[in-house]
Amino acid sequence: MSVTSTGLRCDVCGDYILPVLDDVYERFGVKGIDGELHCHPKCKQALIDCGKDWTKLPSGPLRDAFEEAAKKEVPPC
């Protein structure tokens, strides 16, 4: 979850979730990431549409986290 002094940040796209414009936000969790994540409703649909293929996620904090995790995976011998 990204909470800044200006409010929530979408964990999918990285943009701020503005309280006046974005009355509703979605909460979700991802296996391997501790804590509750937040996103815009449109970003939740992008998350659903990507299924288990994280490479289909838009650029943002969640995709960055998956990319970092993929770099740390050890290839089989």
C-alpha positions as CSV (number, residue, x, y, z in Angstrom):
1,M,0.0,0.0,0.0
2,S,1.3,3.4,-0.9
3,V,0.0,6.1,1.5
4,T,1.7,9.5,1.2
5,S,1.0,12.8,3.0
6,T,-1.3,13.6,0.1
7,G,-3.3,10.4,0.4
8,L,-3.5,7.0,-1.2
9,R,-1.6,6.1,-4.3
10,C,-2.8,3.4,-6.7
11,D,-0.7,0.3,-6.4
12,V,-1.4,-0.6,-10.1
13,C,-0.9,2.6,-12.0
14,G,0.9,4.7,-9.4
15,D,-1.3,7.7,-9.7
16,Y,-2.9,9.3,-6.7
17,I,-6.4,8.3,-5.6
18,L,-8.0,11.7,-5.2
19,P,-10.7,11.8,-2.6
20,V,-12.8,14.3,-4.6
21,L,-12.5,12.7,-8.0
22,D,-12.1,9.0,-6.9
23,D,-14.8,8.5,-4.3
24,V,-14.4,4.8,-4.6
25,Y,-11.3,2.7,-4.6
26,E,-10.7,-1.0,-4.6
27,R,-8.8,-3.0,-2.0
28,F,-7.0,-6.2,-3.0
29,G,-4.2,-8.5,-2.0
30,V,-1.5,-10.3,-3.9
31,K,0.1,-13.5,-2.8
32,G,3.7,-12.8,-1.7
33,I,3.0,-9.1,-0.8
34,D,2.2,-8.4,2.8
35,G,-0.6,-5.8,3.5
36,E,-3.6,-4.5,1.7
37,L,-3.2,-2.8,-1.7
38,H,-5.4,-0.1,-3.2
39,C,-6.3,0.8,-6.8
40,H,-8.7,2.7,-9.0
41,P,-11.8,0.7,-10.2
42,K,-10.4,0.9,-13.7
43,C,-7.1,-0.5,-12.6
44,K,-8.8,-3.3,-10.8
45,Q,-10.2,-4.4,-14.1
46,A,-6.7,-4.3,-15.7
47,L,-5.6,-6.5,-12.8
48,I,-8.4,-8.9,-13.5
49,D,-7.8,-8.9,-17.2
50,C,-4.1,-9.8,-16.8
51,G,-5.0,-13.0,-15.0
52,K,-1.8,-14.7,-13.8
53,D,0.4,-13.0,-16.4
54,W,1.9,-10.0,-14.6
55,T,3.6,-8.9,-17.8
56,K,0.2,-7.6,-19.0
57,L,0.0,-5.2,-16.1
58,P,0.3,-1.5,-16.9
59,S,3.5,0.3,-15.7
60,G,3.3,1.0,-12.0
61,P,4.3,-0.1,-8.6
62,L,2.8,-3.6,-8.8
63,R,4.4,-4.4,-12.1
64,D,7.7,-3.1,-10.7
65,A,7.4,-5.4,-7.8
66,F,6.8,-8.4,-10.0
67,E,9.8,-7.4,-12.3
68,E,12.1,-7.2,-9.2
69,A,10.9,-10.6,-8.0
70,A,11.5,-12.1,-11.4
71,K,15.1,-10.9,-11.4
72,K,15.7,-12.7,-8.1
73,E,14.4,-16.1,-9.3
74,V,17.1,-18.6,-9.7
75,P,17.0,-20.4,-13.1
76,P,16.8,-24.3,-12.9
77,C,20.1,-26.1,-13.5
